[in-house]
Amino acid sequence: MNWLHFVSWSFGGALLSNALPHLTSGVKCEPFQTPFANPPGEGFSSSTVNVLWGFLNLVGSYALVCHVGDFDLRRLQDALALGMLAMGLFAARHFGRFHGGRMIERS
């Protein structure tokens, strides 16, 4: 397997992971953070902006996964899990403070 394919599929997984909360928030008509908010990444954007941003992430994910190399979801080495896990953990730690997610503090 070409390592560039793996990198592309990992970024595709990250974009797919990022698309989900934006599309969900947009369809539920709830505001959510986007890079277009003020301040970027902290302020809330409208549900319309979230649907558009989520759809753009979905299109990018599709392009990186389905049009680079010979992706097969049934092959373990072709899994999107690494990119999805990395983006999911980043989003949980970075944006959790806005939505009730708290880091556990040790005493």
Steps between C-alpha positions, in 0.01 A plus 500: 500500500625845413550706818356808327173312460497429873562871576222601261256251655592616851425862406181379334402335828577822687279700262222242535525525878483879476201492265278310743457759780457785253236322296323382815495847654387656175215256447391546863500879440753557777798736485848343515861612461650536154814670370274779370367606842622797697741423664595215265448157654343639816198703393189333370388488137147460372349165416522584128873565522542173690315300236714655226825446695403141585412428138832645384680272746298205373593577138867533597487169685341330201767637266789393726364153567325393181723663238847430642635150460290186524315543830328193645319540833535127565882516510627594846790707369257711295287596800408862561518444875833673560390832352155478657646423842753781480242759393247372753744527789615845391142626467397353835789665683488831315125561471381310808526815710223658293257211531541370854792263446749548780844364543547297817722682745712301737501597865 
